[in-house]
Structure formats: structure tokens, C-alpha cells
Amino acid sequence: MPTDAADTAAAPANPLLEVSDLRVHFRLPRAARRRARRAPDLPEEAAGIPRGDTVKAVDGVDLRIAHGETLGLVGESGCGKTTLGSAVMGVRPEARGHVRYRTAQGRVIDAAAPAPEDVAVYRREVRMVFQDPYASLNPRMTLLQIVGEPLRVLLGVTGSELEDRVAAILARVGLRPDHLRRYPHAFSGGERQRVGIARALVPGPRLVVADEAVSALDVSVRSQILNLLQDLQAEMGLTYLFVSHDLSVVEHVCDRVAVMYLGRVVELSPTAALFARPLHPYTEALISAVPVPDPRLRRRRPVGPPEAAGARRDRRERIRLRGDLPDPSAPPPGCPFHTRCRHATDRCAAEVPPLREIAPGRLAACHYAEELSLAGAP
Ligand SMILES: Nc1ncnc2c1ncn2[C@@H]1O[C@H](COP(=O)(O)OP(=O)(O)OP(=O)(O)O)[C@@H](O)[C@H]1O
């Protein structure tokens, strides 16, 4: 019998991070609101002009991440992935709800409202790897300054100890430790991303939010960085929230995947199950567009016989999503996906489907998830 998401056994019992009823709503600037009021019945093709006055970038998300797990967060551009990641980092003042993190000492910090003494602990233990290795490194700082800054600011490390620790982490991410005094421009995109990873890991975090961490890299470099992230995870006992629009990458590195659509999680499943048999029509469409896997990527965990997901996907038709992502300031009533869903009925236009447990460990927000899952069985 399906149950509500809040009661489900789909999530780990003692999570490292628990996000509950997280909402990040952005009020649009006044000019955009004026335009919207002047043209309330804009045709769909007049996209780009918001029709509402608020964008619900994240709208009631519940997630739990277990220690040592990699949770993928996927969805089209604009569905709220980055906003959710930044709310987890505690840098979204608009965030409402809870982001509860269990520290190494076993205390719980709410990133949405940390006590003053917890701010530095959170910044040390929860770190971020950014997408763009060019924009995210200050070109006027040396590697020693860039990577050393969190050690200096968060842990008060200085002098030769600072140099030693920076050199050690540079070596660990595959860079030459004697390059301490070089500037970012001397490095390639892949090397810069290694610097970004070193900067994230140097104060000894436990949770890392990787936001499109390999999207800006050449395909050949991408697999090296992903393999590095997986090695570091095993070695340092890291937990990852892995934000990506690239499902082929997510398939290789994640234990579970949360699929977002217009600010909500519409499916949450273990990776192998999600790729073998998606429960939500949106997931099904995203997966049908995934290209053949990159053979250079190591799999984090075996996902069944080699024939499994890839071959099944080859047999599956490519599903073209109708139209673009709706205006996020005026989402459709009922199921937010119904305007693009090939299975939608009148019920979908009227009733919001709750995120509920469809099978053990698997949640979906679709009125017809059970039927679709059976119909889509390979
Ligand atoms: N500061 C902001 N003010 C107003 N709207 C915002 C702001 N930041 C994000 N948004 C809107 O919130 C929605 C979600 O954006 P977000 O960047 O989180 O999506 P995303 O899935 O990460 O997309 P992408 O992959 O393109 O970064 C979008 O409609 C975006 O335009």
C-alpha cells in the first residue's frame, strides 16, 4: 500500500543530512511583476516574461542522505537543483523549512538557522565543489592562497603547517605539490577543477555538495575527475550531494537519485532501479534521452548484468518531451508535469500527486506510477 513520503522507509534512518519541507521562493523584481500584470493571459510562446510574481525554485522538498552515500539530484535547467544545493550550503536567506546536518560530534545543526558557534563547524564539515573551474578560482591568488584559505580562516592554520597541508592535499588530488606558488591561469580546466576539489576537501569535510562539478570539462577529463571524486569518497569517508543535469554521469556515481521538476522531487529511487524501470513519466523521458555510457567511467557499484540498464535503454523508444519547461512563476495546476506528459488525464490537470512510496525504497509523485512501472517493464 503506498504511504506518504514522510512515513517511508525509502530514506536512511539516521541520515547525515535531512532536508524537510524545504522551500525557496524568489519574489520577482518589480519590473517583471508589472509586465506580468499588464499581460495576464500571455500565450505560451511569449515565454521569458514571468506571469506570476514569485518563482518557487524549491517547493516543499524532503530528502535524507546517509553517511557515505552519493545522492544524485537531476532535472532540466531551471528545475531548482542549484537553489536546493545552495540552501543545503546555508547560503540562501530565502530558504524556509529545515536542513538538519549531524556533525562529527553528533550534534544537529540546522543550516537554515545555525547557532553562531555552529557556523564555522558547518563551513568546515559541509563543503562545495563548483561547476566552473575558471570562474570559481581567483586569478590573483596562488594555489597556496586559494587552497590554504579555508585552513587559515576556519582552523587558524598558518606558516609551514599551512604549506605542508596544502601541498599534501594537492598531491592527493593529483597535482604537483611544488606548484604551490603558481596562479590558476597556469593550469588546464581539469587541473583547475582538481584545485577546486582540494579547496573543498582541505578542512576535512564530511558532506560535499558537487554542483555540476564536471559539466564544464572535456569529456576525456570528465571521467578522470569523476574517478578521483569516487576515490576520495572511499578514502575520506565522504558523503556527496551530486547535482547534475547529466544522467549518464549520475548513473555511474550515485547510489540514489532524486529527480526534480519545477521545484519538487518527482521521483526518488536507488540508481539501478531508476534506470532499469523509472516510475515517473518525467524520469522515463529523461532516461530515454541518455546517450550510451562512457566506457572510461568506473562504476561505483555493480548495477546488475552488463546487459541491464544500457541495453534496456537501447531497446526503449526515445521520448520527446512536449514543449519547454513551463514558466516557473506560473506552474500548471494539478500535476506540474501534466502539460508535457504523454500519459496525462483530466485527473492530472486537477489533482497534485503527492510523493509516495510505490515500491520499497522507491518514491514517485504520479497518480499512475504503479501502472506505468508495470507497463514499462522490460
Ligand atoms: N536569485 C534568484 N532570483 C529569482 N529567481 C531565481 C534566482 N535564482 C534562481 N532563480 C530561478 O529559480 C529557478 C530554479 O533555478 P536553479 O538555478 O536552482 O535551477 P537549476 O535546476 O539549477 O538550473 P541550472 O542547471 O540552469 O542551474 C529558475 O526559474 C531560476 O530562474
The ligand as an SDF file (V2000), in Angstrom:
LIG
                    3D

 31 33  0  0  0  0  0  0  0  0999 V2000
   18.1670   34.8030   -7.1720 N   0  0  0  0  0  0  0  0  0  0  0  0
   17.1110   34.4480   -7.9100 C   0  0  0  0  0  0  0  0  0  0  0  0
   16.0640   35.2960   -8.0880 N   0  0  0  0  0  0  0  0  0  0  0  0
   14.9690   34.9480   -8.8280 C   0  0  0  0  0  0  0  0  0  0  0  0
   14.8380   33.7380   -9.4170 N   0  0  0  0  0  0  0  0  0  0  0  0
   15.8390   32.8510   -9.2730 C   0  0  0  0  0  0  0  0  0  0  0  0
   17.0350   33.1530   -8.5190 C   0  0  0  0  0  0  0  0  0  0  0  0
   17.8590   32.0630   -8.5600 N   0  0  0  0  0  0  0  0  0  0  0  0
   17.2230   31.1350   -9.3090 C   0  0  0  0  0  0  0  0  0  0  0  0
   16.0210   31.6130   -9.7330 N   0  0  0  0  0  0  0  0  0  0  0  0
   15.0350   30.8870  -10.5240 C   0  0  0  0  0  0  0  0  0  0  0  0
   14.7260   29.6970   -9.8140 O   0  0  0  0  0  0  0  0  0  0  0  0
   14.5240   28.6250  -10.7050 C   0  0  0  0  0  0  0  0  0  0  0  0
   15.4720   27.4790  -10.3550 C   0  0  0  0  0  0  0  0  0  0  0  0
   16.8040   27.8970  -10.6580 O   0  0  0  0  0  0  0  0  0  0  0  0
   18.0760   26.9660  -10.3910 P   0  0  0  0  0  0  0  0  0  0  0  0
   19.2940   27.7140  -10.8510 O   0  0  0  0  0  0  0  0  0  0  0  0
   18.0530   26.4890   -8.9940 O   0  0  0  0  0  0  0  0  0  0  0  0
   17.7840   25.7500  -11.3730 O   0  0  0  0  0  0  0  0  0  0  0  0
   18.7820   24.6200  -11.8790 P   0  0  0  0  0  0  0  0  0  0  0  0
   17.9920   23.3850  -11.9910 O   0  0  0  0  0  0  0  0  0  0  0  0
   19.9890   24.5930  -11.0250 O   0  0  0  0  0  0  0  0  0  0  0  0
   19.1670   25.1550  -13.3120 O   0  0  0  0  0  0  0  0  0  0  0  0
   20.6200   25.2430  -13.9810 P   0  0  0  0  0  0  0  0  0  0  0  0
   21.0350   23.8400  -14.2220 O   0  0  0  0  0  0  0  0  0  0  0  0
   20.3700   26.0290  -15.2330 O   0  0  0  0  0  0  0  0  0  0  0  0
   21.4870   25.9660  -12.9950 O   0  0  0  0  0  0  0  0  0  0  0  0
   14.7410   29.1930  -12.1060 C   0  0  0  0  0  0  0  0  0  0  0  0
   13.4820   29.5310  -12.6530 O   0  0  0  0  0  0  0  0  0  0  0  0
   15.5750   30.4250  -11.8620 C   0  0  0  0  0  0  0  0  0  0  0  0
   15.3470   31.3930  -12.8780 O   0  0  0  0  0  0  0  0  0  0  0  0
  1  2  1  0
  2  3  1  0
  2  7  2  0
  3  4  2  0
  4  5  1  0
  5  6  2  0
  6  7  1  0
  6 10  1  0
  7  8  1  0
  8  9  2  0
  9 10  1  0
 10 11  1  0
 11 12  1  0
 11 30  1  0
 12 13  1  0
 13 14  1  0
 13 28  1  0
 14 15  1  0
 15 16  1  0
 16 17  2  0
 16 18  1  0
 16 19  1  0
 19 20  1  0
 20 21  2  0
 20 22  1  0
 20 23  1  0
 23 24  1  0
 24 25  2  0
 24 26  1  0
 24 27  1  0
 28 29  1  0
 28 30  1  0
 30 31  1  0
M  END
$$$$
